Amino acid sequence: MAVTPGAVAVRPASFTQAADAFVDVHADISRTLDTLFVALSSSGQMAGSDSSGRTFAQSYDKTVNGPQSLLAGIALLGNACGKMAELLDASAVNHANVNDSIGLCTPANPSGNLKKLDTIPTLSVGSSFGGPGEPSNWEKLKEFIEGEVFPDGDPDKLTKAGDAWTRAATSLRQHQSPVRSAIEPIASERSVEVEPAQDQAALIDRHLGGVADSCDAVAKLCNGFATQVRETREQIGELVEDLACELLVAAAIGIALVLVTSGLSSVLATAAGFAKATHTGARIAGVIRVLATAAGQVARPVAYVLDPVAAAAGDLGALMGARAAMFSMRMSTGSVRAAELAAALEKIPSWAHDELKRAADPDLLRRSLEAGGVPKNMIDDAIANNPYRNLTPQQILNRYWDDGRGSWAYPPNHGFAGDYHVSDHIPAGTRLDRIGDGGGGFMGREGDSYGARALQPGKAGPYAEYVGTGQPLPKDWELRHGEVAEAFGQPGGGKQWVVVDRLTEKEVSVDRLVDAEVVKPVS
């Protein structure tokens, strides 16, 4: 119900109750941050001092250091709850003053003792780069491994860091319900500050979930890199042990990577030993390079992990900048963002409106994908690796909309990355799927991630699975399948299948493929 600025019918105790509840949430979030900080403080130099460790650290360190880090984001949300407590308390004092007829008292000048909570500081952990260095006597193999550096990351530290991030994510989600409960006492009050207060509480609730998702993503990053380092070390150990056993024959090495036998150096000096060591060293170098490449892939999502922090800072800017005595109507949800979205929507046809809305709102995209029955792993990838989080609706259009064609700026070559395969049938048993109704023509390899499909911004719709029948295509139809090109800020790299009418060069819809028995739906 809309309330005019002059309409007031308020019980101050309702605002006091809400303020006290936000004090508790502020304290709980502060404890969550302290617990995470203590756990991460023991994870220094966990990444290693090799190239893969440097790649990991360059990405990971952004999550734990600086004003845009996840630690800063958690502090921001805690301080936002503190600000809510202060403003709600100020409202309680204001209304109590009026009720008691103390005198003229405006929202900007309350009379009474107001709450003032301590600010939760922004904490930094330091760099994860570095490690204990090479194992004993590794120098005996240095000349054979083509200049590569031993991967000395600490899998145990990485795993412990991952566990700490997982616990933080769980804790942040547990704070969402108290935030919703904290604002409930003022719901029935009739005063102009109720609506903006409720809107700010809803923003805090939403961003707690977003930052929690990012904490989960960092946990996955740490655990994934820990597994890669551990497996790489095991592979190197097996290669070194095989080399040592073959060269020394009877010398059994109990601990891989520790070359303690003094006779190994003399054996390596022989022609046969040198040749074998050169071959094994090249294999070890290859294993290390694979780790370096994999580290880059694991760390890629960090580019989007910090987006929820920026989004929270933007949404809560009015709250955090407010004077301690006033809820402003400009804190109402969507005043700026809704205007930006409305302006952008006017520039595109109505059929693209929902897609732009979803591109600009990850929560809406998630709900839409869930409603379409899209598998959870695809949804998680779509949200964790969303390239549009920090873009305004107009910026999304500037980058990915083609004004001349009046549509999204689809890549050339039907979206294929280079050459594609051509056939006159879809092999029997080929498993395919699609996000979107059957009116479209593109299908993906079943199970490919959302980003691997390089879909247009905000793409959602019903999820369906299909299987090829092996039936020949009708005359003038041609099957094309191959790798998906990078597009719309998404990496691509998946596999796509599309049937094209050679007379028109237009895609044949999946519905028509079903009618022609080229594919059949999977129940």
C-alpha positions, 0 to 999 in steps of 0.5 A: 500500500502506498503511503504519502509522506504525511501519513504516519501510524507507527509503533516505535517498538516495531522498529526497535525490534527490527533494529535489534534483530539486524544488530544480531545479524551484523554480529553473526556476519562479523563472526563468519568473516573472522572465522574465514579470515583465521582459516585462510591466514594459514593458507599462505604460499599454498599455490606453489612457486611454479608457473601453475602456482603463479596462474592460480595465485594471480586469480585467487589472490583477488578474492582475498585481498583488496576492496573488491575481494570476497572478504570485502563483500562479506564485510560490506553485507555485515556493515549493511546490516549494521546500517539497517540497525542504525536507521531502524533505531533512528526511526524508532526514536523519531516516532517515539519522540513524536508520540511522546510530544517531545517537540518538533522532530524531523527524520533528519534530527531525532532526539535520543540515544541512537545505535552506532555499530562498529564497522566491520573492517575489510581484511586481506590475507596476503598472497597464496603464491609460493611453496616449499620448493623442490624436493631433495636432489631434484637438481639431478633431473633439472637439466632434463625437464626442459626448464620447467619448475617443480610444482610445489603447491600444497594440496593439503593447504588448498583443500583446507582453504576450500573447506573454509570457503565452503563453510563460509558459503553455508554460513552466509546462506544461513544468515538470509533467513534472519535478514528476512525475519528481521524486517518483518516487525515493521511490515504492518507499520504505516510510514514512508520509511517502511518500503525502502527499508524492506527493499534494502533488506531484500537486497541484503538477502539476495546479495548474501546468496550471491556472495555465498555462491561465489564462496562456493566457486572459490572452494571449487577452485581451491579443491580443483587445483589441489586435485590437479597438483596432487595428481601431477605430483603422483605422475611425476613421482611414478616417472621418476621412480620408473627411471630410477628403477630402470637405471639402477635395476636393483635399487628400489626407491621407497619415496618418490621424488627423493633421489637419494642414491649417490650412484644415480648421478654416475648412471645418468652420465652414461650414454644410455642413462642420459638418453633415458633421462632425456626421454623421461625428463621430456615426459615430466616437462609435458606433465608440468605443462599440462598442469599449467594449462589446467590451472588457467582453466580452473582459474577462469571463473574467478573473472566472474566470482567477484561480480556479486561484490560489485553488484552488492556495492552498487545496490547498497550504495544508497544505504551505506551512504545514508545519514544515520537518521534517514531512510530515503525513498531513493533506496527503493529497489530499482529506482536507477536500475529499473530506469536503465533497463526500461530505457534499454528495452525501448531500443529492442523488439519485444521478443528480446525483452525477456532475454535482456532482463535475464542477462541483466539479472542473474537471479532471474536467469537462474529461476528461468533455467530452473523453470525450464528443467535445465540440469543443475550443473548447467545452471550453476555454470551459467550463473558462476560464469555469467559475463554480464554481471558488471554490465548495465543493460545498455552496455550489454546491447552495445556489445552484443546487439546488432542494430542493423539486423535488429537482433543479437549479433550472432557470430558468422559461419552458423556459430561454428569455430572454423570448419565443420563436418557435413553429413546426410544423417544424424547417427543412430544413438547420438545424444543431443539436447537443447535449451529452448523450444523446438522452433529453433534449429541448434542442438548441443552435445548432451551435457555440454556446459552453458558457457560451452554453447555460447548462447545469446545473452539471457537465453533460457527456455524448456530443456529437452533431450533428443537422440539421433535415429540414423534416418537419411535427411530429406533432399536439400537438407544438410547436417552440419556439426562441429565445435562452437565458436566463442560468442557473447562473452561465452567461451564456446568449445562445445559441440553443436548440431544443426540441419540447414536447408541448402536452398535457403541456408536457414536452419531447420527447426528441431520440431521439423526434425522430429516430424521427419524422424531424424531425431526423436525426443527422449522421454 
